[in-house]
Amino acid sequence: MFVVGPVLAPVIGALILQVADWHMTFWVLSGIGLVCAVLALLYRETLPAQARYQGTVFGSIAQLGTVAKNKGFTSFLCIVGLYNLPFMAYIAVGSYIYITFFGLSELEYSYFFAIAALLTAAGPLIWLKASRYTSTRRFTTIIIAVALVSGVAMLALGELSPYLFCATFLVFAITEACVRPYSTNILLSQQEGDTGAAASLINFAHTAIGCVGMVLAVLPWPNFIVGVGAIIVLSMAVAGISWFALLRSGIPLVGVKDADPSVPAHPAAASQQSRQR
């Protein structure tokens, strides 16, 4: 759905604008929300009663603080969360770049957006392939460096044509798609037994950092392309520095620092080790 949603959404939105005004897009969203609410009511709990949380709502919220105190979890979350700064900046101003700066129509913009979203599906596949030959820490280092280079390329070439802008952002988006699956597994591994609290903090952090990216995108840059490119460069530079600092620190990071960096982190091998533990 992370692929299908971003691919279909802009195209459907552009088609709606061909026959109605922008108000209709929100009526459609309301209808989708209603359908989701009805479907949610049809779910039933499958977790055994003895394994369910029996405390209060406030106790559940307090558990978020327990997870947040895990330095390995919080440090790595902040690093991978930095990907959301430029990603959401692009979401915020992408339509202005394609329509206002490059003069494309709403429908043409939706095609650029959808194609970029579709191609990011290659991200997890790239990680699965690379995990057979390299370690998680080495792959993370490489992918941050590639993302940084994509930002530099956007600053140098992004203003020349919508194709070059889309291509440079696509490189960044693919690196983000590479990082998200295994980084989520690593984060959930930091706090055994608190998966719900950890997942909540992961989603909250990604959303909060993304909101900051949206604010940064509308600062008085020379233009939005320069803004997005600069945000990519700055955020990835900070992520790279923080990543090296984390690796050299005494902060434990299960699944990364406890593994031999010379041994490839193959998914099947990791799964087998997990079952043995």
C-alpha positions in Angstrom: 0.0 0.0 0.0 3.0 2.3 0.5 3.5 1.9 -3.3 -0.1 1.7 -4.5 -1.4 4.6 -2.5 1.1 7.3 -3.7 0.8 6.0 -7.3 -3.0 6.1 -7.5 -3.7 9.1 -5.3 -2.3 12.0 -7.5 -3.8 10.5 -10.7 -7.2 10.1 -9.1 -7.0 13.6 -7.7 -6.1 15.1 -11.0 -9.0 13.2 -12.7 -11.4 14.6 -10.1 -10.2 18.1 -10.9 -11.1 17.5 -14.5 -14.8 17.2 -13.6 -15.2 19.0 -10.3 -13.4 21.6 -8.0 -11.0 20.9 -5.2 -13.9 20.5 -2.7 -14.8 17.1 -4.3 -11.3 15.7 -3.4 -12.2 16.1 0.3 -15.6 14.5 -0.2 -13.9 11.5 -1.8 -11.4 11.4 1.2 -14.4 11.5 3.6 -16.0 8.5 1.8 -12.7 6.6 1.9 -12.4 7.3 5.6 -16.0 6.1 6.2 -15.3 2.8 4.4 -12.1 2.3 6.4 -14.0 2.9 9.7 -16.6 0.3 8.7 -13.9 -2.2 7.8 -12.1 -1.5 11.1 -15.2 -2.5 13.1 -15.2 -5.8 11.3 -11.8 -6.8 12.8 -11.6 -9.1 15.8 -8.7 -9.4 18.2 -6.6 -12.5 17.6 -4.0 -12.0 20.3 -4.6 -14.6 23.2 -6.3 -13.0 26.2 -3.3 -13.9 28.5 -1.0 -12.0 26.2 -3.0 -8.8 26.0 -2.1 -5.6 28.0 -4.3 -5.4 31.1 -3.2 -2.0 32.4 -4.8 1.4 32.0 -4.6 3.8 29.1 -2.2 6.1 31.0 -0.1 3.0 31.8 0.0 2.3 28.1 1.1 5.8 27.3 3.8 5.7 30.0 5.2 2.7 28.2 6.1 5.0 25.3 8.6 6.7 27.7 10.1 3.4 28.6 10.9 2.6 25.0 12.1 6.2 24.3 14.7 5.8 27.0 16.4 3.1 25.0 19.3 5.0 23.6 19.9 2.6 20.7 16.2 2.8 19.7 16.0 6.6 19.9 19.3 7.3 18.3 18.7 5.0 15.3 15.1 6.3 14.9 16.3 9.9 14.7 18.9 8.9 12.0 16.5 7.1 9.7 13.7 9.6 10.6 15.8 12.3 8.9 14.8 10.8 5.6 11.3 12.1 6.2 12.5 15.8 6.2 13.2 16.0 2.4 10.6 13.3 1.5 7.7 15.3 3.1 9.2 18.6 1.8 8.8 17.1 -1.7 5.2 16.1 -0.9 4.5 19.7 0.3 5.9 21.6 -2.7 6.1 19.0 -5.5 3.0 20.2 -7.2 4.2 23.8 -7.2 7.5 22.7 -8.8 5.9 20.7 -11.6 2.9 23.0 -12.3 4.2 26.5 -11.4 7.9 26.2 -12.0 7.9 23.9 -15.0 4.5 24.8 -16.3 3.0 21.3 -16.4 -0.7 20.6 -16.1 -2.2 19.0 -13.0 -2.6 15.7 -14.9 1.0 15.8 -16.2 2.2 16.5 -12.6 0.3 13.4 -11.4 2.1 11.2 -13.9 5.5 12.4 -12.7 4.5 11.9 -9.1 3.0 8.4 -9.8 5.9 7.1 -11.8 8.4 8.2 -9.1 6.2 6.5 -6.4 5.9 3.3 -8.5 9.7 3.0 -9.1 10.4 3.3 -5.4 9.0 -0.2 -5.1 12.5 -1.3 -6.2 13.9 -0.1 -2.8 13.0 -3.1 -0.7 14.1 -5.4 -3.6 17.5 -3.6 -3.7 18.0 -4.2 0.0 17.1 -7.9 -0.2 19.6 -8.3 -3.0 22.3 -6.3 -1.3 21.8 -8.0 2.0 23.3 -11.2 0.5 26.6 -9.5 -0.1 27.0 -6.8 2.6 26.3 -6.0 6.2 23.5 -3.8 7.5 26.0 -1.1 8.7 27.9 -1.0 5.4 24.7 -0.8 3.4 23.3 2.0 5.6 26.5 4.0 5.1 26.4 3.5 1.3 22.7 4.4 1.1 23.2 7.6 3.1 26.1 8.6 0.8 24.0 8.0 -2.3 21.1 10.1 -0.9 23.5 12.9 -0.2 24.8 12.8 -3.7 21.2 12.9 -5.1 20.7 16.1 -3.2 23.9 17.7 -4.7 22.7 16.5 -8.2 19.3 18.1 -7.6 20.9 21.4 -6.7 23.1 21.2 -9.8 20.6 19.9 -12.4 17.1 19.9 -11.0 16.1 23.3 -12.4 17.0 22.3 -16.0 13.9 20.2 -16.7 11.2 18.3 -14.9 12.8 15.0 -16.0 16.1 15.8 -14.3 14.3 17.0 -11.2 12.2 13.8 -11.0 15.3 11.6 -11.7 17.4 13.2 -8.9 14.5 13.0 -6.4 13.8 9.4 -7.5 17.3 8.4 -6.5 16.7 9.8 -3.0 13.2 8.2 -2.8 14.6 4.8 -3.7 17.3 5.1 -0.9 14.5 6.0 1.5 12.5 2.9 0.3 15.7 0.8 0.8 16.1 1.9 4.4 12.6 1.7 5.7 12.0 -2.1 5.8 15.1 -3.2 7.6 15.4 -0.1 9.8 11.9 -0.9 11.1 13.0 -4.4 11.9 16.1 -3.1 13.7 14.1 -0.6 15.7 11.5 -3.2 16.8 14.4 -5.5 17.9 15.7 -2.9 20.4 12.7 -3.4 22.8 11.6 -7.0 23.2 8.0 -7.2 24.3 7.1 -3.6 23.6 6.3 -3.9 20.0 3.2 -1.8 20.2 4.9 1.1 22.0 7.9 0.9 19.7 5.7 0.9 16.5 3.8 3.9 17.9 6.9 5.9 18.5 8.3 5.0 15.0 5.2 6.2 13.3 5.0 9.3 15.5 8.6 10.2 14.9 8.3 9.8 11.1 5.2 12.0 11.0 6.6 14.7 13.3 9.9 14.9 11.4 8.0 14.9 8.1 5.9 17.9 9.4 9.2 19.8 10.1 10.2 19.0 6.5 7.0 20.6 5.2 7.7 23.7 7.2 11.3 23.9 5.9 10.1 23.4 2.3 8.2 26.7 2.3 11.0 28.9 3.7 12.1 31.7 1.4 14.4 29.7 -0.8 15.4 31.0 -4.3 12.9 28.4 -5.5 11.4 25.2 -4.2 13.8 23.0 -6.1 16.8 24.6 -4.4 14.9 24.2 -1.1 14.2 20.5 -1.6 17.8 19.9 -2.7 19.3 21.8 0.2 17.1 19.9 2.7 18.3 16.6 1.2 21.9 17.6 1.5 21.6 19.0 5.0 19.5 16.1 6.4 21.7 13.4 4.9 24.8 15.1 6.1 23.5 15.2 9.6 22.3 11.6 9.2 25.8 10.5 8.1 27.6 12.2 10.9 25.1 10.9 13.4 25.4 7.3 12.0 29.2 7.3 12.3 28.9 8.8 15.8 26.4 6.0 16.8 28.7 3.3 15.4 31.7 4.6 17.4 29.7 5.2 20.6 29.1 2.7 23.4 25.3 2.7 22.7 24.1 -0.8 21.9 22.2 -1.4 18.7 20.8 -4.9 18.4 21.2 -6.3 14.9 23.9 -3.9 13.9 26.6 -3.3 16.4 26.4 -6.9 17.9 27.0 -8.4 14.4 30.3 -8.9 12.7 30.3 -6.2 9.9 32.3 -8.6 7.6 29.5 -11.1 7.7 26.6 -10.5 5.3 23.2 -9.9 7.1 21.2 -12.3 4.9 17.4 -12.2 5.9 17.2 -16.0 6.0 20.2 -16.3 8.3 18.9 -13.5 10.5 15.5 -15.3 10.8 17.2 -18.6 11.7 19.3 -16.9 14.4 16.2 -15.3 15.8 14.4 -18.7 16.0 17.4 -20.2 17.7 17.4 -17.5 20.3 
